[in-house]
Amino acid sequence: MLLDVAAVHGVDVLPPGYGVTAEDLDLAAKRAGAEPARATSR
């Protein structure tokens, strides 16, 4: 799954060197209607 972190910040592209945070990922997942889950091994 791809998460649009830039959209969370209201921009098309994040500035070079921007450090994506856990909060960014949480907000982007909520915006996408997704819920992070632990990976399972096969």
C-alpha positions as CSV (number, residue, x, y, z in Angstrom):
1,M,0.0,0.0,0.0
2,L,1.2,3.5,-0.8
3,L,0.4,6.3,1.6
4,D,0.2,9.9,0.4
5,V,2.1,11.7,3.2
6,A,2.3,14.9,1.1
7,A,-1.4,15.1,0.9
8,V,-1.6,15.0,4.7
9,H,0.5,18.2,4.6
10,G,-1.6,19.8,1.8
11,V,1.1,19.7,-0.8
12,D,1.8,17.7,-4.0
13,V,5.4,16.9,-3.1
14,L,7.3,16.9,0.2
15,P,10.5,19.0,0.3
16,P,13.8,17.2,-0.3
17,G,15.2,15.6,2.9
18,Y,11.8,15.7,4.7
19,G,11.8,13.0,7.4
20,V,8.5,11.1,7.4
21,T,7.4,10.6,11.0
22,A,5.2,7.9,12.6
23,E,2.5,10.5,13.0
24,D,2.7,11.3,9.2
25,L,2.1,7.6,8.5
26,D,-0.7,7.3,11.0
27,L,-2.5,10.4,9.5
28,A,-2.0,9.2,5.9
29,A,-3.3,5.7,6.8
30,K,-6.4,7.2,8.4
31,R,-6.9,9.5,5.3
32,A,-6.7,6.3,3.1
33,G,-9.1,4.4,5.3
34,A,-6.4,1.9,6.2
35,E,-5.3,0.5,9.5
36,P,-1.7,-0.6,9.9
37,A,-1.2,-4.2,11.0
38,R,1.7,-6.4,11.9
39,A,3.2,-8.4,9.1
40,T,2.6,-12.1,9.2
41,S,5.1,-14.7,8.1
42,R,4.2,-17.4,5.6
